[in-house]
Amino acid sequence: MTASAAVGIDLGSATAKAVCVDASGELVWHAIEPTEPRIEEQAVRLLARAREAAGSDGLVCVATGYGRKLTPGADKVVTEITCHAKGVFRSLGLAGTLVDIGGQDSKVIAIGPKGNVTNFAMNDKCAAGTGRFLEVSAARLGIPIGDLGATALSADGEVSISSTCTVFAESEIISLLARGQPVAHIVRGLIRSLVSRVTALAKSVQPKAPIMLSGGVARCEAVQRFLGEALGHEVLLPDQPQLMGAYGAALIAMGEP
């Protein structure tokens, strides 16, 4: 018997996402929250909200993300690599290369013609090349993180950021500001630096077009543009890039192979 709805929960290091899909696999409800220290309690609350939104207590739930094993009530746990591939493939209907830039890690996933993962590479050892890099930089520059993309694209120049470490980059920002470098030029250089790290990771899996982007950092339009320039292909985004892990988890919960 086909379920009428299912839930996917993605407990990331920076944000917790939950989605509910209907019997056809369409996303019908979602929630995004900053990840809390008591992640198990947050997972229970998100699952309850999803089931309330669907009007059913018996929904199958699949959990993913770094906190997937800390999700009471989950019927199954699946890696975020599989879930992101599943979610993006369903959203865009394309095989190719997915770049997922999250809060504390970045992943490059080769997606096959049926939405299966054929290869991947992951950076989870260093914050450079992740959302944390932009978060720390934005705070140091006094710019809302949501304004970084527009600021970078409006810049008429660019300052090269040589540091490949988030901590050292923060020190470099302080030095550049003290020397009177325009903030917009620094921001453009910071995003270019992040993209260069992600590009190197992508090339390790021999990326093939189309190039797709998911994760919270995908909302930064400068990242999308600079990544496309670096890889030589247009970069495509699903409608809800930050939800792709949870969406893929929900599709798996619904029974999609």
BELLINHU-V124768 format. One record per backbone hydrogen bond with DSSP energy under -0.5 kcal/mol. NH is the residue of the N-H (numbers start at 1). CO is the residue of the C=O. E is the energy in kcal/mol with one decimal. If there is no record, write none. Layout:
nh=NH co=CO e=E
nh=NH co=CO e=E
This chain:
nh=6 co=21 e=-1.7
nh=7 co=60 e=-2.6
nh=8 co=19 e=-2.2
nh=9 co=62 e=-2.2
nh=10 co=17 e=-3.1
nh=11 co=9 e=-0.6
nh=11 co=64 e=-2.3
nh=12 co=10 e=-1.1
nh=12 co=15 e=-2.0
nh=16 co=33 e=-3.5
nh=17 co=10 e=-2.7
nh=18 co=31 e=-2.2
nh=19 co=8 e=-2.5
nh=20 co=29 e=-2.4
nh=21 co=6 e=-2.4
nh=22 co=26 e=-2.1
nh=23 co=4 e=-0.9
nh=25 co=22 e=-2.1
nh=28 co=20 e=-3.0
nh=29 co=20 e=-1.3
nh=31 co=18 e=-2.2
nh=33 co=16 e=-2.4
nh=35 co=14 e=-2.3
nh=39 co=37 e=-1.6
nh=42 co=38 e=-1.8
nh=43 co=39 e=-2.4
nh=44 co=40 e=-2.1
nh=45 co=41 e=-2.1
nh=46 co=42 e=-2.6
nh=47 co=43 e=-2.5
nh=48 co=44 e=-2.1
nh=49 co=45 e=-2.3
nh=50 co=46 e=-2.4
nh=51 co=47 e=-2.4
nh=52 co=48 e=-2.2
nh=53 co=49 e=-2.5
nh=54 co=50 e=-1.9
nh=55 co=51 e=-0.9
nh=56 co=51 e=-2.3
nh=60 co=5 e=-0.6
nh=62 co=7 e=-2.0
nh=63 co=76 e=-2.5
nh=64 co=9 e=-2.7
nh=67 co=11 e=-2.2
nh=68 co=65 e=-1.8
nh=70 co=67 e=-1.9
nh=71 co=68 e=-0.8
nh=72 co=70 e=-0.7
nh=74 co=71 e=-1.8
nh=75 co=61 e=-2.4
nh=76 co=61 e=-1.1
nh=78 co=63 e=-2.3
nh=83 co=79 e=-1.9
nh=84 co=80 e=-2.9
nh=85 co=81 e=-1.9
nh=86 co=82 e=-2.2
nh=87 co=83 e=-2.7
nh=88 co=84 e=-2.6
nh=89 co=85 e=-2.3
nh=90 co=86 e=-2.1
nh=91 co=87 e=-2.0
nh=92 co=88 e=-2.9
nh=93 co=88 e=-0.5
nh=93 co=89 e=-2.3
nh=96 co=111 e=-1.5
nh=97 co=208 e=-0.5
nh=97 co=210 e=-2.5
nh=98 co=109 e=-3.2
nh=99 co=212 e=-3.2
nh=100 co=98 e=-0.6
nh=100 co=107 e=-3.1
nh=101 co=99 e=-0.6
nh=101 co=214 e=-2.1
nh=102 co=100 e=-0.7
nh=102 co=105 e=-2.5
nh=106 co=123 e=-1.8
nh=107 co=100 e=-2.9
nh=108 co=121 e=-2.7
nh=109 co=98 e=-3.2
nh=110 co=119 e=-3.0
nh=111 co=96 e=-3.2
nh=111 co=109 e=-0.6
nh=112 co=116 e=-3.7
nh=115 co=112 e=-2.0
nh=118 co=110 e=-2.8
nh=118 co=116 e=-0.5
nh=119 co=110 e=-1.0
nh=121 co=108 e=-2.2
nh=123 co=106 e=-3.0
nh=124 co=122 e=-0.6
nh=130 co=127 e=-1.4
nh=131 co=102 e=-3.3
nh=132 co=103 e=-1.8
nh=133 co=127 e=-0.8
nh=133 co=130 e=-0.6
nh=134 co=130 e=-1.0
nh=135 co=131 e=-2.5
nh=136 co=132 e=-2.7
nh=137 co=133 e=-1.8
nh=138 co=134 e=-2.8
nh=139 co=135 e=-2.0
nh=140 co=136 e=-2.0
nh=141 co=137 e=-2.1
nh=142 co=138 e=-1.2
nh=143 co=138 e=-2.2
nh=147 co=144 e=-2.4
nh=148 co=145 e=-1.2
nh=151 co=147 e=-2.2
nh=152 co=148 e=-2.6
nh=153 co=149 e=-2.3
nh=154 co=150 e=-1.4
nh=155 co=151 e=-0.7
nh=155 co=152 e=-0.8
nh=159 co=185 e=-1.9
nh=160 co=158 e=-0.5
nh=162 co=160 e=-0.7
nh=169 co=165 e=-2.8
nh=170 co=166 e=-1.9
nh=171 co=167 e=-1.5
nh=172 co=168 e=-2.2
nh=173 co=169 e=-2.4
nh=174 co=170 e=-1.9
nh=175 co=171 e=-2.0
nh=176 co=172 e=-2.5
nh=177 co=173 e=-2.7
nh=178 co=174 e=-2.1
nh=179 co=175 e=-1.4
nh=180 co=177 e=-1.6
nh=181 co=176 e=-2.3
nh=186 co=182 e=-1.8
nh=187 co=183 e=-2.7
nh=188 co=184 e=-2.2
nh=189 co=185 e=-1.9
nh=190 co=186 e=-2.5
nh=191 co=187 e=-2.4
nh=192 co=188 e=-2.1
nh=193 co=189 e=-2.1
nh=194 co=190 e=-2.3
nh=195 co=191 e=-2.6
nh=196 co=192 e=-2.0
nh=197 co=193 e=-1.6
nh=198 co=194 e=-2.1
nh=199 co=195 e=-2.8
nh=200 co=196 e=-1.9
nh=201 co=197 e=-1.7
nh=202 co=198 e=-2.6
nh=203 co=199 e=-2.4
nh=204 co=200 e=-0.7
nh=204 co=201 e=-0.8
nh=205 co=202 e=-1.8
nh=206 co=203 e=-1.3
nh=207 co=202 e=-0.5
nh=211 co=234 e=-0.9
nh=212 co=97 e=-3.2
nh=212 co=210 e=-0.5
nh=213 co=236 e=-2.2
nh=214 co=99 e=-2.5
nh=215 co=241 e=-2.4
nh=217 co=101 e=-1.5
nh=218 co=215 e=-1.3
nh=219 co=216 e=-1.5
nh=220 co=217 e=-2.2
nh=221 co=219 e=-0.9
nh=223 co=220 e=-0.8
nh=224 co=220 e=-1.5
nh=225 co=221 e=-2.1
nh=226 co=222 e=-2.9
nh=227 co=223 e=-2.4
nh=228 co=224 e=-1.8
nh=229 co=225 e=-2.1
nh=230 co=226 e=-2.3
nh=231 co=227 e=-2.3
nh=232 co=228 e=-1.4
nh=233 co=228 e=-1.3
nh=236 co=211 e=-2.9
nh=236 co=234 e=-0.5
nh=238 co=213 e=-0.7
nh=241 co=238 e=-0.7
nh=243 co=240 e=-1.8
nh=244 co=241 e=-0.9
nh=247 co=243 e=-3.0
nh=248 co=244 e=-2.5
nh=249 co=245 e=-2.0
nh=250 co=246 e=-2.3
nh=251 co=247 e=-2.2
nh=252 co=248 e=-2.0
nh=253 co=249 e=-2.3
nh=254 co=250 e=-1.8
nh=255 co=251 e=-0.6
nh=255 co=252 e=-1.0
nh=256 co=251 e=-2.3
